[in-house]
Amino acid sequence: MNNKFFCRLFQFIMKIGMYFLPWRKPELIKGENAVSKIPQLLKDKNISSVLIVTDKGITNRDLHISLVNALSKNNISYAIYDDTVPNPTINNIEEALKIYNNFNAQGLIAMGGGSAMDCCKGVGARIAKPKKTISQMRGILKVRKKLPLLIAIPTTAGTGSETTLAAVITDSNTHEKYAINDISLIPRYAVLDPTLTISLPPMLTATTGLDALTHAVEAFIGNSNTKETKKNAINATKLIFKYLPTAVENGNNLQARENMQEASFMAGVAFTRAYVGNIHSIAHTLGGQYGVPHGLANAIIMPYVLEYYGKSIYKKIANLCKSAELFGDNRTDEEYTQLFINELKNMNKEFGIPDKIEQLKEEDISILAKRASRESNPLYPVPKIFNLKDFENIYKMLLVK
């Protein structure tokens, strides 16, 4: 059977099947000092002990202090696992799981960026399915059991992990990066507190913001959209174009920070239902193989992949631009697309983001292309299906010459 035909058939069946899944969004708690509302929420659920999954970047900057003080004040005991690495590994999950069990915790709180949340979701999956390894839950709907209460507190505005059904994990031995996808992994609550993002450095603000934009764009140009995913992708794109430069330039601007959190949340809601695409599959391989931060990888890769898609995305990008009120009126679809790609390149340059992946080695391209293809095909409903040669071409463009 022709590979492209098989991919499209699989994606069509998945799109139909998605309508029958019990979709839900996290309940949203937002605003300045929203973290202070968590203890009462836990009390209402009769939870008196929790495991906080985070990373050293959070604890070293004392971003967790407001949370632990609120918990202590309300007699809720907690343990902290803060050894999560930028691309969380199976070892991270097993270490955190051991603390959860030894502490007899009753709930989970993920605090940080996408890595902490993915690690925490992995812990939840292992609690729900204690006889299954992480690798055995790889793929789609392999958990299918309720997790302990999971509260997600993003300290960046980009990953959207507080909304999604995915946990992206790196195999500690093979360095392969892959996803567990299950509706049970969607956090029960998402706490958006803009004060937690004020200390985020400009570069991280930029790359995580562009990560959110990648989510919105890939969701919008894919073939599994709904009216709601399109609406969320458009609104997220509009907010990011308007507020990301301000958030990067003036991190103390709470309005910009709050709107970027809103954009990240909406983009997350969009892509968890409509999927991502080839940009993400390539970024995941670079994160797994070389530890390239996910947002940075997406920011660098996005212009290359969009240009490579060519005519297949002209109409969709034009609709996105017009709906998000970008670049004015009376342009052709191709002109809108080129303006959009050029603006991505301009933002990268303005934010100091490189246009190549320094760590990428030419001798690794073959295996990386196979991994990216394995992730994308047949799952992602991309506008243009890439074969191995297409993936290899993108990697070659990313090489430092």
N, C-alpha and C positions, 0 to 999 in steps of 0.2 A: 504493500500500500504506500502511495506517495506520502512522504513525511509531512509536507505542508497540509495535505488533505486530512491526514490523521490528526494533526494539531488542531486544525479548525473544527473538525468533528468533535474532538475532546472538549474544546472550549465551548462549543455550542451546547453540548450536553451539560457541562458544568454551569453555564449561564442559566439554563432552565432549572437545574437542580438547586441553584442558589436561592431561588424564590421560595423554596419549601423549607429552608433552614430557619431556625428560631433566632433571627437577627436581633441584636439589642445594642444599645450604646451605653457606655458607662454613665452613671448618674454624676452630674457635674456640680462640683463645689468650687466657686471661684471668687476672686477679689483679694485685696490686700489682707494679709494675715489669715488666709483661708485655712492654713494648717491648724490653727487653734480650734477649729470645729471638729477635728478628727476624734479626740477623746470621747465626746458625747456620742458620736456615731458608733464607736466601738462599744460603749456602754449599752446603747440601744440594741446591739447585737449580742449582748452578754459575753463579750470578749474581754478578757483581763490580761492577756499576754500576747505579744506579737514579736515577729522577727522582722527587723528592718534590713532590707538588702540594698546596699549602696556601694560606693567606691571611695578610695582614698582622696580623690579630688574633692568630694563632698565633705568628708570628715576633717580633712586638713584645713578646709576653709570655714569650718564650723557651721556649714549650712544646715546641718541636722539638729542644731541646738534648740531651735524654736520648737521642733517636733518633740524631741526627747523631754524638754522641759514641760511641755503641755501634757505629755503622757505621764510623767512623774507626778505632776500636780494633781492628776486625776487617778492616782494609784493604779495605773496600768503598767505592768512590768514589760520590759523589752530586752531583746538581745540584738546585737548589731553584727552583720557580716559586711565588711567593707573592702574585701579583697577582689572584687569584681574588676576584671581587666577590660580595656576598651572594646575588644571583640570577645564577649564572654564565652568561656569554655565549659565543656562537660565537667571538668575538675572543679570549676567555680560552683557549679550547681550542686555537685555532690558534697562539697565542703559546707555550703550554706544549708543544705538539707540535713546534714548531721547536727548542726547547731539547732535547727528548728526542732528536731526530734528530741535532742538532749534537754532542750529548754522547755519542752512540752508546750510550745507556742500554739495559739489557736487561730492566728491570722497572719497575713503577710502585708508588709508595706514596702513598696519599691520607691526609692527616692534617688533621683539622678537623671541621667540621659537614657537613651535607648538601651545601652548595655546593662545598666542596673535593672531596668524593667524586664529585659529579655531573660536575664539570669533569674529574676524573681518568678517569672512565668514558668521557667524551667523547673524551679523548685516546686511550684504549685502542681505542675504536671506529674512530677515524681511522687508527690504526696497523694495525688488522686489515683495514680497507677503505680503503686510501689513495686510491683513485680516486673514492670517494663523499664528498660533503659531509655535514655534520651534518644539514642540512635534508632531504637525500635519505634519511637513515636514520630520520627521524621516523616514529613509529608502532610497529607490532608486528613483531618478528622480521625486521628489515631488516639486521642485522649478520651473524648466523649464521656467524661465524668466531671462532676462539679468539683471545683477547686475550693480550698479554704478561702475565706473572705480576702480579696486582694485589692488594696488601695494603691493607686499610682500617683506619685507626686513628681511631675517633671520639673527639673531645674534648668532645662534648656527649652527652647521653642523651636522644635524641628522634627524630632523623630516621630511624633505622633503615636509612640508606643503605648501611651496611656489609653488609646482607643482601639487598639488592633487585636486581631486574633492570632498574631504571629509572634513567635520567639525565634530569633536568629542566633544560632549557636555555632561555635567553632569546635571541631574535633581536635583535641589537644595533640593527638599523635599525627594525623594526616594533614592538619591545617586546613581541611575542607570546611567551608562555611555553608550551613543549610538551615532550613526553617522547619519549625513545627507549626502547623496551622490548625487551629481548632477554636470554635466559638467559645468554649469553656475558658480559654485563655484571656478573653476580653476582661479587663479589670472591672470590678463592680462599681468602683468610684474613681473619678479622676479629679484631683485637687489642683487647680490652677492658681498659683499664688505668685504674682509678678515680682514681689519683693525678693523671691528666691533666685531670680535671674539677673538681678542688678549687677552682681559681681562677675558675671560671665564675661570673659575677655572678648575684645572686638572680633578676633579671628574665629573663635568658637561661636559667637553670635552670628557671624556671617555664614559659616559652613552649616550650622544647624538650621538657620533660616532657609538656606538654599536646599537643604535636605527636604524641608517641608514643601518647598516649591516643586521639587522633583516628584514628590508624592502626588501633589495636585495635578501636575502636567501628565504624568504617566496614567493616573486614573482617568483623566479627561480624554486622552487620545486613544485609550484602549477600547476594546470592543464589548466590554461587559458593564457599561454604564447603566445607571437608572437616573430618573429625574433628580433624585436626592443626591446621588454622587456627583452629578454634573453641577448642581447648585453649590454644593460644598466646595468642589474644586475651583469653581469660578470665584466664590467669595474669598477663599484662601489666597488665590493668586492676586486678587485685587488688594487685599490687606498686605501681602508680602511686598509687592511692588511699592506700596505707599509707605510702609512703616519700617521695613528692614534697614534701609540706609540710615534712618534716624537712630534705630536701636544700636547699630554698629558704631555710629559716630558719637552718640550720647547715651551710654548705657544706663544712666540714671533717669532717663525719660520713662516714667511708669506707663504713660499712655501707649508709647511704642511697644514696650515690653508686654503689656497686657494684650494688645492687638496681635502681636506675634504669637502669643500663646493661643489665642483664639484661632489664628490661621493654622497653626500646627495641629490643633484639635480637629478642625474641619477637614484639613487635608488627610489626617489620619482616618477619620470617618469615611472619607471618599475612597481611599485606597484599600481599606480593609474589606470593602464590599466589591470594589471594581478591579482590584489587583494593581500591581506595579508592572514593570516590564524589563526590557533589556538593559536599561541603565542600571537598575538595581542588581541584576544578576552579575553584571561585570563588576560593580562595586563590591559585591559580596566576596567575589574571588580575590580581589585585591586586599580586602580586609582580612580574609582568612590566611592568605599566603604571606602577606607582608605587614599586617597590622595597620594598614592605612585607615585612618578614621573614616567612618561611613559617610558622614556629611561632606567631608572634604572630597572623597572619591566621587560622590554623586555630583558635586558642584563642577568638578573638572570634566567628568564624562558627559554630562547632559548635552552641551552644545555639539559634541562630536556625533552622538547617537541621533539627535534630532536632525542634523544635517544629512546623516546617512539614510535616514528614513525617506528623505526626498518628498516626492509628490504625494506619498501615502498619508502625510499629515497636514498638507497645506490647508485643506478645508477645516479640519478640526482645530488647528492652531489659530486660524483666522477667527473661528467662532469663539474660541477662548478669549482672544484679544478683544473682540468686539463686546463680548458679554462682560468682561472685566474692565471695559472702558480704557483700553490701552491703545496708544498711537493714533487716536482720532479716527476719522471715517474715510470712505471713498478710496480704499486701497484694494489691490487684488489679494487673493488668498496667499499667493507666493510672497507678495510684499509684506504682508502681516507676519508670515512665518520667518522671513529673513530679518525683519525688525526685531522680532522676539528673540531669535538666536543671537543677534548682535547685542541686544541688551543684556543677555546672559553673560556674554563674553566681557562686556563693559563692566558689569557688576563684579565679575571675578577679578578683573584687573584693578578696579577701584578698591576692592577689599584685600588685595594682595594675595589672591589665590593663584597658584601656578596653573599653567595649561598642559603640564605633563606630569606623569607619575614617576618620580625620581627612583623609587624602589624597583620598578618593573624591569625584569630581565628578559631579554629576547628568547633565551632558551626555555623559559617557563611558559611562553605564550601558548604552545600547543595544549598543555594540560589545563591551563586556565580557560582556554576557549571551550574545551570539552566540559569543564565544570559549569561554565556559564550557560552553555547550551542545555546541559542536563537540568539546570534550574528553570530556564525559560520555557523549554519545550517538553511537553505540550501545554504546560500550565498557564503561562501568561498570555492573555488575549491581546497581544501587541499589534500595532497597525501593520507591521511588516515582520514576518518571521525570518529570523537570522539563521543561516546555516553555519557550519563550523568556519568556513572561509570568511563569512561576514564578521563573525566574532574576532577572528584573527586579524582582520583588517583594522578593526577598532583598536585592538591592543597595540598594533604597530603604530597607529597614530599617536598613542599615548606615550610611546618610548621617548626618552631623552636622547636626542641624536648627538 
